[in-house]
Amino acid sequence: MDTNGIGKGPITGLTQLAGGTQNIIAKFERNGEPFVLRRPSVTPRAKANEVMAREARVLAALAGTNVPHPRFIAVCDNPDVLGATFYLMEAVDGFNAVTGLPELHRSSPQIRREMGFAMVDAAAELGGLDHEALGLGDFGKPENYLSRQAGRWMSQLESYTKHEGWPGGEGLGDVHTLADYLSANLPPDFKPGIMHGDYAIGNVMFRNDGPQLAAVIDWELSTIGDPLVDLAWVICTWRDPAWRDLPVLVVEPWEGFPTIDEMIQRYADRSQRDLSHIDWYIVLACFKLAIILEGTYARAFSGAAPRAIGKTLHETSVTLIERAHARLNRTVWQ
């Protein structure tokens, strides 16, 4: 920080923040100014430093846009400093709805309704950005992005067989029909754009004084692909009378939040993108997220993840596969 002219004086008030198991997030102050540091875990995954550098790059590129995000300050890719790539960003003044709603938001169904629409508006804003103009022309591989998805994630599911004791993909439900549907019904075309990659209510922070977003956080899966997947991702994890609740991403009270159909219509009103194939995207999002989460369940059998968390995420995956079939068949869960 001294070398880059960032703040003065000693570091004080160092506190680790909650934020998953894959990264370390810490908040501290320097001469009364707050900073947040993000870095890989002490025992990082493969390519963790590369992922951290990508996060920093996309946050830097978003500066000056209307997408709510933590302001990027600086990145350090010299492992001699902290042992890994890390970056600094502003401290966001806001709250995560999954950890609890402030009284203002708890007491107003109308505010909760606007919170849902604020998430959609941010997704539409992100999907409308010109990634090449922002210097992200080489940030992903959008060619054949959609056609790669079914095979890519079925291969991922198959790879979990290396964990002895994992019951297998059959425990999720009928994933093969979903994979066949996705391969056989590809949308004819799409306009590439920036994707967050894990756009759900747990990865945004809302303002304390109203329904607006303070920031979209956790950009580690961001890439250049089809931004409609972000819309589908928030839809597939949304609570709605049309399907059974997930055991994760629980927000209470829920009354007032818009329905999935209202969320889709809001996006259509805010975006130039073609939503005529939105059912396909929702099936993809359910299918993909279910397989990602099943990985933790599989790893739990070999001791690489907590069994209780693995069980919860497996139940989530099963429900997501049910949701995919429900959307595919347009049935309503009773």
Residue pairs with C-beta under 8 A, 6 or more apart in sequence:
1 7
1 30
1 74
1 88
4 74
6 30
6 35
6 73
6 74
6 88
7 30
7 31
7 33
7 35
8 30
8 31
9 30
9 31
10 30
11 28
11 29
11 30
12 28
12 29
12 30
13 27
13 28
13 29
14 26
14 27
14 28
15 26
15 27
15 28
16 24
16 25
16 26
17 25
17 26
17 27
17 36
18 25
18 99
19 25
19 38
19 218
20 218
21 41
22 40
22 41
22 45
22 48
22 220
23 38
23 39
23 40
23 41
23 52
23 220
24 37
24 38
24 39
24 40
24 41
24 42
25 36
25 37
25 38
26 36
26 37
27 34
27 35
27 36
27 37
27 91
28 34
28 35
28 37
29 35
34 90
34 91
35 73
35 88
35 89
35 90
35 91
36 70
36 88
36 89
36 90
36 91
36 92
37 86
37 87
37 88
38 52
38 55
38 86
38 87
38 89
39 52
39 82
39 84
39 85
39 86
39 87
40 48
40 49
40 51
40 52
40 84
40 85
41 48
44 84
45 51
48 84
48 85
49 77
49 79
49 84
49 85
50 85
51 220
52 75
52 84
52 85
52 86
52 87
52 220
53 75
53 77
53 85
54 139
54 220
54 222
55 87
55 219
55 220
55 222
56 72
56 75
56 85
56 87
57 75
57 136
57 139
58 136
58 139
58 194
58 219
58 222
59 69
59 70
59 71
59 72
59 87
59 89
59 219
60 72
60 75
61 131
61 134
61 135
61 136
62 69
62 72
62 129
62 134
63 71
63 72
65 125
65 129
65 134
66 125
67 122
67 125
67 126
67 129
67 216
68 122
68 204
68 212
68 213
68 214
68 215
68 216
69 215
69 216
69 217
69 219
70 89
70 90
70 92
70 215
70 217
71 89
71 90
72 87
72 89
73 87
73 88
73 89
73 90
74 87
74 88
75 85
75 86
75 87
75 88
76 82
76 85
76 86
76 87
77 85
79 85
92 205
92 214
92 215
92 217
93 207
93 208
93 214
94 205
94 206
94 207
94 208
94 213
94 214
94 215
95 101
95 102
95 205
95 206
95 208
96 202
96 204
96 205
96 206
97 105
97 115
97 201
97 204
97 206
97 251
98 201
98 202
98 249
98 250
98 251
101 112
101 251
101 252
101 253
102 208
104 111
104 208
104 209
104 210
105 111
105 112
105 115
105 206
105 211
106 253
108 256
109 255
109 256
110 256
111 210
111 211
111 256
112 211
112 253
112 254
112 255
112 256
112 257
113 211
113 256
113 257
113 258
114 210
114 211
114 212
115 206
115 211
115 257
116 238
116 257
116 258
116 262
116 263
117 211
117 258
117 263
117 266
118 206
118 211
118 212
118 213
119 199
119 201
119 204
119 213
119 234
119 263
120 231
120 234
120 263
120 266
120 267
120 270
121 266
121 270
122 204
122 213
122 216
123 196
123 199
123 227
123 230
123 231
123 234
123 267
124 231
124 267
124 270
124 271
125 270
126 193
126 194
126 195
126 196
126 216
126 227
126 230
127 193
127 194
127 195
127 227
127 228
127 230
127 231
127 271
127 273
128 193
128 271
128 272
129 193
129 194
131 137
131 139
131 192
131 193
131 194
131 224
134 194
136 194
136 224
139 194
139 222
139 223
139 224
140 192
140 195
140 223
140 224
140 225
141 224
142 192
142 224
142 225
142 226
145 190
145 192
145 225
145 226
146 186
146 187
146 190
146 226
146 284
147 183
147 186
149 182
149 284
149 288
150 179
150 180
150 182
150 183
150 287
151 179
151 183
153 179
153 287
153 288
153 291
153 292
154 175
154 179
154 291
156 291
156 292
156 295
157 169
157 172
157 175
157 291
157 294
158 169
160 166
160 169
160 294
160 295
160 298
161 168
163 298
163 299
163 301
163 302
163 304
164 301
164 302
165 301
165 302
166 297
166 298
166 301
169 175
169 294
171 314
171 318
172 290
172 291
172 294
172 317
172 318
172 321
173 318
173 321
173 322
173 325
174 321
174 325
175 287
175 290
175 291
175 321
177 325
178 283
178 286
178 287
178 321
178 324
178 325
178 328
179 287
181 283
181 328
182 280
182 283
182 284
182 287
185 277
185 280
186 280
187 274
187 277
187 280
187 281
190 226
190 228
190 273
191 273
192 224
192 225
192 226
193 224
193 225
193 226
193 227
194 222
194 223
194 224
194 227
195 221
195 222
195 223
195 224
195 225
195 226
195 227
195 229
195 230
196 203
196 216
196 219
196 221
196 222
196 230
196 233
197 219
197 220
197 221
197 222
197 223
197 229
197 230
198 218
198 220
198 221
198 233
199 216
199 230
199 231
199 233
199 234
200 233
200 234
200 237
200 249
201 234
201 237
201 238
201 249
201 251
202 248
202 249
203 216
203 217
203 218
204 213
204 215
204 216
204 217
205 213
205 214
205 215
205 217
206 212
206 213
206 214
207 213
207 214
208 214
226 281
227 273
228 273
228 275
228 278
228 281
229 281
229 284
229 285
231 263
231 264
231 267
231 278
231 281
232 278
232 281
232 282
232 284
232 285
233 285
233 289
234 263
235 260
235 263
235 264
235 282
235 285
236 282
236 285
236 286
236 289
236 320
236 323
236 324
237 246
237 249
237 289
238 257
238 260
238 263
239 245
239 246
239 250
239 251
239 254
239 257
240 259
240 260
241 259
241 332
242 259
242 260
242 326
242 332
242 333
243 319
243 322
243 323
243 326
243 332
243 333
244 319
244 322
244 323
244 333
245 319
246 316
246 319
246 320
247 312
247 315
247 316
247 319
248 312
248 313
248 316
251 257
258 266
264 275
264 278
267 273
267 275
268 275
279 327
279 328
279 330
282 324
282 327
283 324
283 327
283 328
286 320
286 321
286 323
286 324
286 327
287 320
287 321
287 324
289 317
289 320
290 316
290 317
290 318
290 320
290 321
290 324
291 317
293 313
293 314
293 316
293 317
293 320
294 313
294 314
294 317
296 305
296 309
296 310
296 313
297 305
297 310
297 311
297 313
297 314
297 317
298 310
299 305
299 310
300 306
300 307
300 309
300 310
300 311
301 310
322 333
325 331
326 332
326 333
